[in-house]
Amino acid sequence: MDEKDVHKENTDKYSLRGRVFTKIREDILSGKYKQNDELKETTIGQELGVSRTPVREALRQLELEGLVNIVPNKGAYVNGISEKDIHDIYIIRSYLEGLCAKWACEYITKEQIDELEEVVYLSEFHAKKEHHEQIVELDNKFHQLIYEASNSKILNHILSDFHHYVQRIRKITLASDLRATNSNKEHTAILDAIRQRDGEKAEMLAHEHIMNTIKNISERGL
């Protein structure tokens, strides 16, 4: 086996581990697996069509993220995301998203602004049609574009992870027509501030946007 073949094999293994990790994490965060459910390597491996090895490696990685608890000689169990975790994530996000929007004012490109404008336009359209699935996807895209526009791979990585952690709650909150409409209005105001390169205003509006989500979660008893 030459060097090129070794590299390909390593790349394939990494890709396999990555896919298994992502799938198990999504299943935990979406609520498919409940708190304290046992994650059996053999069962998951059969479901995903892989051996136990990449499943075991994925579970170890998920333990580092705090989503799984591995008990020696017993097995791996779901930790999941508690109500306090969700509240903490949104509070932290409110400050980091503000910082992200502020930095985006400095680094955002014309192409990224155009993309954000399109997202806001499409979000308004789908909100009127009550297309909740599309609204969630567009909400994801809006925030991801700003993460990228901040020109900080660290902020991008942290906020993208946080976004995944609360995906189940986000789908529930955006299923409310009123919250979906208000959320897009807040996105529009953030975009206007970024377009004007007003970092302080963009930071304040992005922070308030996440705090409004926390308020919505509390009001709905989620």
C-alpha positions in Angstrom: 0.0 0.0 0.0 1.6 3.3 -1.1 1.3 6.7 0.7 -1.7 7.7 -1.4 -3.6 4.6 -0.5 -2.8 5.1 3.2 -4.0 8.7 3.0 -7.2 7.6 1.3 -7.9 4.9 3.9 -7.3 7.3 6.8 -9.6 9.9 5.1 -12.3 7.2 4.6 -12.1 6.2 8.3 -12.3 9.7 9.5 -15.3 10.4 7.3 -17.0 7.2 8.6 -16.4 8.2 12.2 -17.6 11.7 11.5 -20.9 10.5 9.9 -21.5 8.1 12.8 -20.8 10.8 15.4 -23.0 13.3 13.6 -25.9 10.9 13.3 -25.9 9.8 17.0 -25.6 13.4 18.2 -28.5 14.5 16.0 -30.6 11.6 17.4 -29.8 12.6 20.9 -30.5 16.3 20.3 -33.7 15.7 18.3 -35.1 13.6 21.2 -35.0 10.2 19.5 -33.0 9.0 22.5 -34.2 10.0 25.9 -32.3 10.9 29.1 -30.6 7.8 30.5 -31.4 5.6 27.5 -28.6 3.0 26.9 -26.8 3.4 23.6 -25.8 -0.1 22.5 -22.9 -0.3 20.2 -24.2 -3.4 18.4 -27.7 -2.1 17.8 -26.5 1.3 16.6 -23.9 -0.3 14.4 -26.6 -2.5 12.7 -28.9 0.5 12.2 -26.1 2.5 10.6 -24.6 -0.4 8.7 -21.2 -0.1 10.4 -19.0 -2.1 12.8 -18.9 -1.4 16.5 -15.5 0.4 16.3 -16.7 3.7 14.8 -19.7 3.6 17.1 -17.5 3.2 20.1 -15.2 6.1 19.0 -18.3 8.3 18.4 -19.6 7.6 21.8 -16.3 8.5 23.4 -16.3 11.8 21.5 -19.9 12.4 22.6 -18.9 11.8 26.2 -16.3 14.6 25.9 -19.2 16.9 24.8 -21.2 15.9 27.8 -24.0 14.3 25.8 -23.1 10.7 26.8 -22.0 9.1 30.0 -19.9 5.9 29.6 -20.0 3.6 32.7 -17.2 1.1 32.8 -18.3 -2.5 32.4 -21.9 -1.4 32.0 -22.4 0.8 28.8 -23.0 4.2 27.4 -26.1 6.2 28.5 -27.6 9.5 27.2 -27.0 12.6 29.2 -28.9 14.8 26.8 -29.6 18.5 27.3 -31.4 19.6 30.4 -33.6 22.7 30.8 -30.8 24.4 32.6 -28.4 23.5 29.8 -30.8 25.1 27.3 -31.2 28.2 29.3 -27.4 28.5 29.8 -26.8 28.0 26.1 -29.2 30.8 25.1 -27.7 33.2 27.6 -24.2 32.5 26.4 -25.4 32.7 22.8 -27.0 36.1 23.4 -23.6 37.6 24.1 -21.6 35.6 21.5 -24.2 36.3 18.8 -23.9 40.0 19.6 -20.1 39.9 19.3 -20.5 37.9 16.0 -22.9 40.6 14.5 -20.5 43.3 15.6 -17.5 41.7 13.9 -19.6 41.0 10.9 -20.0 44.7 10.4 -16.3 44.9 9.8 -15.8 41.9 7.6 -19.0 41.1 5.8 -18.9 41.1 2.0 -21.4 42.4 -0.5 -22.2 38.8 -1.5 -22.9 37.8 2.1 -25.2 40.8 2.5 -27.1 39.8 -0.7 -27.5 36.3 0.7 -28.8 37.6 4.0 -31.3 39.8 2.2 -32.5 36.8 0.2 -32.9 34.8 3.4 -35.0 37.5 5.0 -37.2 37.9 2.0 -37.8 34.1 1.7 -38.4 33.9 5.5 -41.2 36.5 5.2 -42.7 34.6 2.3 -42.7 31.2 4.1 -43.9 32.8 7.4 -47.1 34.0 5.6 -47.6 30.5 4.1 -46.9 28.9 7.5 -44.2 26.7 6.0 -42.5 25.9 9.3 -39.9 23.5 8.0 -38.6 26.1 5.6 -38.6 28.8 8.3 -36.3 26.7 10.5 -33.9 26.0 7.6 -33.8 29.7 6.7 -33.3 30.7 10.3 -30.3 28.3 10.4 -28.9 29.9 7.2 -29.3 33.5 8.5 -27.4 32.8 11.6 -24.8 30.7 9.8 -24.1 33.4 7.3 -23.4 35.9 10.1 -21.2 33.4 11.9 -19.2 33.1 8.7 -19.2 36.9 8.1 -17.6 37.5 11.6 -14.4 36.1 10.1 -13.7 34.1 13.3 -13.5 30.4 13.0 -13.6 30.1 16.8 -16.9 32.0 17.1 -18.3 30.1 14.0 -17.4 26.7 15.6 -18.8 27.5 19.1 -22.1 29.1 17.8 -22.7 26.4 15.2 -22.4 23.7 18.0 -24.8 25.7 20.2 -27.2 26.0 17.3 -27.2 22.2 17.0 -27.7 21.6 20.8 -31.0 23.5 20.9 -32.4 22.5 17.5 -35.4 20.7 19.0 -36.4 23.8 21.0 -35.8 26.0 18.0 -38.2 24.0 15.9 -40.9 24.3 18.5 -40.5 28.0 19.1 -40.4 28.8 15.3 -43.6 26.7 14.8 -45.4 29.6 16.5 -46.5 31.9 13.7 -46.1 35.0 15.9 -42.6 34.1 16.9 -41.6 33.2 13.4 -42.8 36.6 12.2 -41.2 38.6 15.0 -38.0 36.6 14.6 -37.7 37.6 11.0 -38.4 41.3 11.9 -35.5 41.1 14.3 -33.3 39.5 11.6 -34.2 42.4 9.3 -33.2 44.9 11.9 -29.9 43.1 12.5 -29.2 43.0 8.8 -30.0 46.8 8.5 -27.4 47.5 11.2 -24.8 45.3 9.6 -25.5 46.9 6.2 -24.9 50.3 7.8 -21.7 48.9 9.4 -23.1 50.0 12.8 -21.3 47.5 15.1 -22.7 48.7 18.4 -26.3 48.6 17.1 -25.8 45.2 15.4 -24.4 43.8 18.7 -27.3 45.1 20.7 -30.0 43.9 18.3 -28.4 40.4 18.0 -28.2 40.1 21.8 -31.9 41.2 22.1 -32.9 38.7 19.4 -31.7 35.8 21.5 -33.1 37.2 24.7 -36.5 37.4 23.0 -36.2 33.8 22.2 -35.5 33.0 25.9 -38.6 35.0 26.8 -40.7 33.1 24.2 -39.4 29.8 25.7 -40.3 30.8 29.2 -43.8 32.0 28.2 -44.5 28.7 26.4 -43.3 26.7 29.4 -40.7 24.8 27.3 
